[in-house]
Amino acid sequence: MQRSFKELREKKRYTSTDIAKELKVSRAAIYFWDQGTTRPRLNKITQLAALLEVSTEELIKAFDETLSRNKAEENEARDAHKL
């Protein structure tokens, strides 16, 4: 089963503040990554993968899966309003 960035982060017991400090980004950025609203740039993905002890491929898949799931939910909600 594919895990989200948030699940990977929490498995290693990192808070959003921990990650933000380590990567020198805002906590808001981490929130958006957790929610699947956005994903980090490649240089941050490389740093995150090392920090979370996962491959960059696994991390990118986690972000892409969350983004796709959110897009599908948005489309379903929009379609439901059309009915």
N, CA, C and O of each residue as an XYZ file, in Angstrom:
332
protein
N       0.834     -1.185      0.000
C       0.000      0.000      0.000
C       0.882      1.252      0.000
O       1.862      1.343      0.739
N       0.517      2.183     -0.824
C       1.258      3.436     -0.920
C       0.992      4.302      0.300
O      -0.153      4.447      0.728
N       2.039      4.871      0.853
C       1.885      5.758      2.010
C       2.037      7.205      1.584
O       2.731      7.513      0.614
N       1.393      8.070      2.305
C       1.500      9.502      2.040
C       2.761     10.055      2.695
O       3.382      9.411      3.540
N       3.118     11.265      2.279
C       4.255     11.943      2.915
C       4.017     12.064      4.415
O       4.918     11.812      5.215
N       2.806     12.450      4.791
C       2.498     12.632      6.211
C       2.711     11.322      6.982
O       3.261     11.330      8.084
N       2.280     10.216      6.406
C       2.480      8.922      7.064
C       3.967      8.582      7.181
O       4.421      8.089      8.213
N       4.709      8.849      6.121
C       6.151      8.604      6.170
C       6.816      9.475      7.231
O       7.685      9.016      7.972
N       6.396     10.739      7.293
C       6.948     11.679      8.279
C       6.635     11.219      9.700
O       7.511     11.185     10.564
N       5.380     10.868      9.923
C       4.964     10.465     11.265
C       5.577      9.130     11.685
O       5.834      8.915     12.870
N       5.810      8.244     10.740
C       6.454      6.961     11.058
C       7.834      7.184     11.668
O       8.255      6.447     12.559
N       8.534      8.205     11.180
C       9.863      8.531     11.717
C       9.775      9.484     12.909
O      10.794      9.926     13.439
N       8.551      9.793     13.322
C       8.285     10.634     14.490
C       8.794     12.079     14.334
O       9.207     12.719     15.301
N       8.749     12.561     13.100
C       9.084     13.957     12.850
C       7.821     14.796     12.892
O       6.797     14.412     12.327
N       7.885     15.930     13.553
C       6.785     16.883     13.503
C       6.972     17.756     12.267
O       8.034     17.766     11.646
N       5.922     18.482     11.929
C       6.047     19.400     10.796
C       7.099     20.467     11.098
O       7.813     20.909     10.197
N       7.195     20.877     12.350
C       8.206     21.860     12.743
C       9.609     21.297     12.570
O      10.504     21.996     12.094
N       9.809     20.037     12.954
C      11.119     19.388     12.783
C      11.554     19.427     11.315
O      12.678     19.815     10.996
N      10.644     19.017     10.436
C      10.953     18.961      9.006
C      11.213     20.369      8.468
O      12.152     20.587      7.703
N      10.372     21.317      8.875
C      10.527     22.700      8.410
C      11.901     23.247      8.782
O      12.568     23.871      7.957
N      12.320     23.016     10.011
C      13.637     23.500     10.458
C      14.758     22.813      9.694
O      15.710     23.463      9.261
N      14.648     21.515      9.532
C      15.700     20.743      8.861
C      15.871     21.166      7.403
O      16.992     21.244      6.902
N      14.756     21.436      6.726
C      14.805     21.785      5.307
C      14.810     23.289      5.054
O      14.900     23.740      3.912
N      14.710     24.063      6.146
C      14.692     25.530      6.037
C      13.541     26.011      5.153
O      13.718     26.814      4.237
N      12.351     25.485      5.468
C      11.115     25.918      4.803
C      10.114     26.290      5.889
O      10.349     26.038      7.071
N       9.009     26.884      5.488
C       7.996     27.272      6.461
C       7.172     26.058      6.905
O       7.099     25.048      6.206
N       6.561     26.182      8.073
C       5.641     25.131      8.526
C       4.446     25.066      7.605
O       3.855     24.001      7.431
N       4.080     26.190      7.010
C       2.963     26.203      6.052
C       3.278     25.300      4.860
O       2.399     24.598      4.360
N       4.530     25.317      4.408
C       4.920     24.446      3.294
C       4.703     22.982      3.674
O       4.183     22.199      2.879
N       5.100     22.622      4.876
C       4.930     21.241      5.337
C       3.445     20.889      5.408
O       3.043     19.788      5.033
N       2.639     21.825      5.889
C       1.190     21.607      5.941
C       0.652     21.297      4.542
O      -0.115     20.349      4.371
N       1.047     22.085      3.548
C       0.576     21.853      2.180
C       1.064     20.519      1.640
O       0.342     19.849      0.901
N       2.280     20.126      1.999
C       2.792     18.829      1.575
C       2.005     17.711      2.252
O       1.661     16.717      1.613
N       1.719     17.873      3.546
C       0.925     16.870      4.280
C      -0.455     16.694      3.659
O      -0.951     15.576      3.523
N      -1.064     17.813      3.286
C      -2.422     17.788      2.741
C      -2.455     17.354      1.280
O      -3.520     17.033      0.752
N      -1.315     17.342      0.634
C      -1.274     16.983     -0.778
C      -1.690     18.128     -1.686
O      -2.053     17.910     -2.842
N      -1.638     19.338     -1.170
C      -1.976     20.509     -1.973
C      -0.862     20.818     -2.958
O      -1.114     21.166     -4.112
N       0.366     20.689     -2.493
C       1.549     20.899     -3.324
C       2.579     19.841     -2.965
O       2.421     19.095     -1.998
N       3.631     19.793     -3.760
C       4.762     18.935     -3.395
C       6.027     19.758     -3.495
O       6.074     20.746     -4.227
N       7.051     19.358     -2.764
C       8.291     20.142     -2.755
C       9.048     20.043     -4.076
O       8.793     19.170     -4.906
N       9.974     20.960     -4.234
C      10.877     20.914     -5.389
C      11.828     19.731     -5.230
O      11.997     19.189     -4.137
N      12.437     19.349     -6.338
C      13.275     18.158     -6.361
C      14.400     18.202     -5.338
O      14.694     17.184     -4.711
N      15.043     19.362     -5.150
C      16.141     19.413     -4.180
C      15.645     19.127     -2.762
O      16.369     18.531     -1.964
N      14.432     19.541     -2.446
C      13.867     19.260     -1.117
C      13.436     17.795     -1.020
O      13.541     17.187      0.045
N      12.955     17.230     -2.125
C      12.581     15.812     -2.122
C      13.801     14.955     -1.829
O      13.715     13.980     -1.081
N      14.928     15.313     -2.411
C      16.170     14.574     -2.157
C      16.546     14.646     -0.681
O      16.906     13.635     -0.078
N      16.463     15.833     -0.106
C      16.773     15.997      1.321
C      15.772     15.234      2.184
O      16.155     14.577      3.152
N      14.497     15.322      1.833
C      13.459     14.628      2.600
C      13.646     13.117      2.557
O      13.521     12.436      3.575
N      13.945     12.603      1.377
C      14.136     11.158      1.232
C      15.256     10.675      2.147
O      15.127      9.642      2.803
N      16.343     11.417      2.187
C      17.457     11.045      3.065
C      17.034     11.114      4.531
O      17.356     10.224      5.318
N      16.330     12.151      4.883
C      15.883     12.342      6.266
C      14.914     11.241      6.699
O      14.996     10.737      7.819
N      13.994     10.873      5.797
C      12.973      9.863      6.118
C      13.431      8.442      5.827
O      12.713      7.478      6.093
N      14.644      8.323      5.273
C      15.233      7.016      4.952
C      14.354      6.219      3.987
O      14.070      5.041      4.206
N      13.930      6.897      2.907
C      13.189      6.258      1.816
C      13.848      6.695      0.516
O      14.625      7.648      0.495
N      13.537      6.001     -0.556
C      14.080      6.407     -1.853
C      13.344      7.646     -2.352
O      12.207      7.913     -1.964
N      14.010      8.386     -3.211
C      13.343      9.547     -3.806
C      12.141      9.092     -4.623
O      11.122      9.781     -4.674
N      12.258      7.948     -5.252
C      11.140      7.402     -6.040
C       9.923      7.139     -5.152
O       8.804      7.506     -5.512
N      10.132      6.513     -4.009
C       9.023      6.236     -3.096
C       8.380      7.537     -2.612
O       7.157      7.632     -2.508
N       9.205      8.526     -2.320
C       8.686      9.797     -1.825
C       7.895     10.530     -2.911
O       6.821     11.068     -2.640
N       8.420     10.551     -4.132
C       7.696     11.186     -5.238
C       6.361     10.484     -5.469
O       5.343     11.141     -5.688
N       6.362      9.160     -5.423
C       5.107      8.412     -5.584
C       4.111      8.761     -4.481
O       2.912      8.878     -4.735
N       4.608      8.925     -3.266
C       3.723      9.287     -2.150
C       3.080     10.652     -2.399
O       1.880     10.822     -2.185
N       3.876     11.620     -2.850
C       3.331     12.944     -3.153
C       2.349     12.880     -4.330
O       1.264     13.459     -4.273
N       2.738     12.177     -5.386
C       1.877     12.099     -6.569
C       0.555     11.407     -6.268
O      -0.495     11.820     -6.761
N       0.608     10.362     -5.465
C      -0.615      9.637     -5.100
C      -1.569     10.544     -4.321
O      -2.773     10.557     -4.579
N      -1.030     11.291     -3.380
C      -1.861     12.198     -2.583
C      -2.446     13.298     -3.456
O      -3.622     13.636     -3.321
N      -1.634     13.864     -4.355
C      -2.127     14.897     -5.262
C      -3.227     14.347     -6.167
O      -4.236     15.015     -6.392
N      -3.040     13.135     -6.686
C      -4.046     12.515     -7.555
C      -5.336     12.239     -6.798
O      -6.431     12.472     -7.311
N      -5.201     11.747     -5.585
C      -6.379     11.454     -4.763
C      -7.154     12.739     -4.476
O      -8.384     12.747     -4.532
N      -6.449     13.809     -4.173
C      -7.115     15.088     -3.911
C      -7.820     15.606     -5.156
O      -8.935     16.120     -5.068
N      -7.176     15.477     -6.324
C      -7.771     15.933     -7.576
C      -9.044     15.143     -7.872
O     -10.044     15.712     -8.308
N      -9.007     13.832     -7.635
C     -10.187     12.996     -7.865
C     -11.326     13.396     -6.930
O     -12.482     13.456     -7.350
N     -11.005     13.666     -5.671
C     -12.032     14.095     -4.716
C     -12.633     15.436     -5.113
O     -13.839     15.644     -4.978
N     -11.797     16.344     -5.601
C     -12.303     17.643     -6.064
C     -13.238     17.462     -7.246
O     -14.289     18.100     -7.314
N     -12.861     16.597     -8.176
C     -13.702     16.338     -9.348
C     -15.040     15.719     -8.958
O     -16.079     16.081     -9.509
N     -15.014     14.789     -8.013
C     -16.249     14.166     -7.542
C     -17.155     15.195     -6.894
O     -18.362     15.198     -7.135
N     -16.593     16.059     -6.082
C     -17.374     17.102     -5.413
C     -17.972     18.060     -6.442
O     -19.136     18.445     -6.336
N     -17.181     18.436     -7.423
C     -17.663     19.338     -8.467
C     -18.790     18.674     -9.266
O     -19.802     19.310     -9.562
N     -18.612     17.403     -9.609
C     -19.626     16.661    -10.369
C     -20.910     16.503     -9.569
O     -22.004     16.558    -10.131
N     -20.783     16.305     -8.258
C     -21.967     16.156     -7.394
C     -22.765     17.452     -7.372
O     -23.994     17.420     -7.298
N     -22.086     18.588     -7.434
C     -22.779     19.882     -7.429
C     -23.507     20.131     -8.755
O     -24.493     20.868     -8.793
N     -23.027     19.523     -9.829
C     -23.662     19.686    -11.141
C     -25.000     18.980    -11.211
O     -25.882     19.369    -11.977
N     -25.147     17.918    -10.392
C     -26.391     17.142    -10.406
C     -27.441     17.957     -9.741
O     -28.585     17.518     -9.628
